[in-house]
Amino acid sequence: MVAPIELYYWPTPNGHKISIALCEMDLPFDLRLVNIGAGEQFDPDFLRIAPNNRMPAIVDPEGPDGQPIAIFESGAILQYLGRKTGRFYGESERERVEIDKWLMWQMGGVGPMAGQAHHFLNYAPAMDPPNDLPYAKERYRREVARLYGVLDKRLADRDYVAGPYSIADMAIWPWARGWEKQRQDLGAFPNMSAWLARVGARPAVQAGVALAAEKRADLTTDRAAQRVLFGARG
């Protein structure tokens, strides 16, 4: 019997990457919620697992050589789970390199830029006092549009970003599905739109996104969470 993986998680795009992967790979897991709006990511016990005070993180009691291992950073977790199961991470070194390229593209581009766009377009103007910064809003909105243009072009002649469905899709999709609050025109990205629907129709993706969905707060109104996450004064 496979020992459950401990999943340290909150329902955000980065958290969804790993909940989706665990569901797709049929890996049992024990859910350990880390309420980032309440500051639980700074708990000393969690910091021993994830010293960068960010979730998600996992502890696999059956790691390499049968010994437990703790892993933080969503991209590293996806790569580890792909190697562990032999699923969704290519069958050759060439295929793995292709997947890694798009995984790193998400981690270095889509995630940070979409996150900043979402923050300056939605959260910053709702803070007390408001921080409505037109330059920041337009800078990050435009950069997200550029990145989605890259993705749309990539998907013009394929169903998934790196060949067969892979951890690269699992990484990109949770961020790209937030296109509306990133103020993007999905009509400009028809191939991306079809891919969003294709990936979103997968039962494991739906299960991963549904995990603890009811726990997510509205950060445009939650002043306590704003203080924890953004250093807001209100």
WOLIN-V704716 format. One line per field, one symbol per residue. phi: phi as a letter, one per 20 degrees, with the letter a starting at -180 (. if undefined). burial: + if it has 24 or more other C-alpha atoms within 12 Angstrom, else -. A space follows every 50 residues. Layout:
# WOLIN-V704716
phi: ???
burial: ???
This chain:
# WOLIN-V704716
phi: .fffeedebbfcgfffgeffffffelefbdecfcfffenffefgffffec felcdebccdfdeglmdfbdcdmfffffffffffemcmcmdbffffffff gffffffecgffffffgfffedegfefcffcedgffgfgfffffffffff ffffefcbecfcofgbffffffgfeffegffeldefffcfffgffgffff efgfffffffflgfefeeffceffffffedmfef
burial: ----+++++++++++++++++++++++-+-+++++++-+++----+--++ --++++++++---------+++++++++++++-+--++++-----+-+++ +++++++-+++++++++++++++++++---------++-++++++-+++- ++--+---+++++-+++++++++++++++-++++-+--+-++++++--++ ---++++++++----+--++--+-++--++-+--
